[in-house]
Amino acid sequence: MKTGSRELPEGFTEFAVFDLSGNVVNRRVSNIMHFASAIFFVPLFAGVTAAVRPGRPLDPVELWSAGVPGLGALGSLAAAFILVVAVLYGHGLVHWAAFRVLGGALPTFTTRGLSFSVSAPEWVLGKRTILAVTVLPFFVISSLGAVLLAFVPGNGIAWVYLPVVANGIASARDILTLSWLLVTPKGSLFTHAGELLTAYAPPGTDPLPTGRS
């Protein structure tokens, strides 16, 4: 169900702001979570690979020696890098689609070199919608990756495994955002300006103590 609106309902007041770029603490926690995610998702998706390929054990040597015939080592590395970047942009496109389909919003997709930003600052979205927008890229791409890992030949595992792990690492920011969303009051509404989210609490909600966000 589409829940987006361009106007904040009467009685809702600003409750908290979550800033991923301007807030030093959030930025540091995000960096730590990216590092921790790399440690977590590498073995996790190795386990997923083993689970969806019963009787065909995962060979680390085969995984890391995968290459594209005719491109050589450097060409294969370049191809892997392009594939990972493409999947990360796919991550952003899932965010965009969730805004559009679930929220009825008209989001913007802004590229900045190899990075991107998806936002819908002029739209007010419900909590369920913003939660779905936050988590869907991880689950959509991970599910698709798990299906592909079950069918690709052994020398093609790396071409699925690496992008899926990269998507998991990129989802660290989404996990941090999710942790903030889950502690906002029930019935809250949100605006999403890329790396800046604002929560608006329904009438009767006690305000946060001064200095907290």
Secondary structure, 3 states (H helix, E strand, C coil): CCCCECCCCCCCEEEEEEECCCCHHHHHHHHHHHHHHHHHHHHHHHHHHHHHCCCCCCCHHHHHCCCCCCCHHHHHHHHHHHHHHHHHHHHHHHHHHHHHHHHCCCCEEEEECCEEEEEEEEEEEEHHHHHHHHHHHHHHHHHHHHHHHHHCCHHHCHHHHHHHHHHHHHCHHHHHHHHHHCCCCCCCEEEECCCEEEEEECCCCCCCCCCCC
